[in-house]
Amino acid sequence: MSKTNTKKQEISLPDEIVMNQIYVIREKKVMLDFNLAELYEVETRVLKQAVKRKINRFPEDFMFQLTKAEWQEVITNCDKLPDRIKFSPITPLAFTEQGVAMLSSILNSERAIFVNIQIIRVFTKLRQFLTENTEIRLEIAEIKSLLEKHTKLHVNHDKNMEVVFQYLDELADKKEEPQQKRKRIGYKEWEEENG
């Protein structure tokens, strides 16, 4: 096995690890600096310094710093945060999918590249899942709408069906009544004439 393949296998991350580190903040799916630093195997301080040196590559839709209120909400909702992070006086940086992609270009390490590939794949899977979910929700909404219309029409539908069944019953009763023997119309068979 080649050295590159061995390196790729060592860096491979289960999707669940990445998914558990994606938060929704300001209606955006983001990853926080300390989680990314851990995945890249660098110190958070080093990651932040690299970002500050190339800050022009990180517009607001790529990266933003959490407010104290946002950070407090993350701490409240996530019980698995390390204590050293919870009590830090500086709020973390949040990176969107585009920001994560940009990180690999400033960290310049093999690990950063391979980890980013995994992260981007997870973001893509999430997007596909949400798209499929949205399609399913739209289909369910359409079915509900049709059912509601049917329910509104249901009263008239029931009355119409009742009239149809009543008419069928009347026809069935008439068929059962004895009918007078009618003279047959049409060709006569030979046996009937001579019989």
Secondary structure, 3 states (H helix, E strand, C coil): CCHHHHHHHHHCCCHHHHHCCEEEECCEEEEEHHHHHHHHCCCHHHHHHHHHHCHHHCCCCCEEECCHHHHHHHHHHCCCCCHHHHCCCCCCEEECHHHHHHHHHHHCCHHHHHHHHHHHHHHHHHHHHHHHHHHHHHHHHHHHHHHHHHHHHHHHHHHHHHHHHHHHHHHHHHHHCCCCCCCCCCCCCHHHHHC
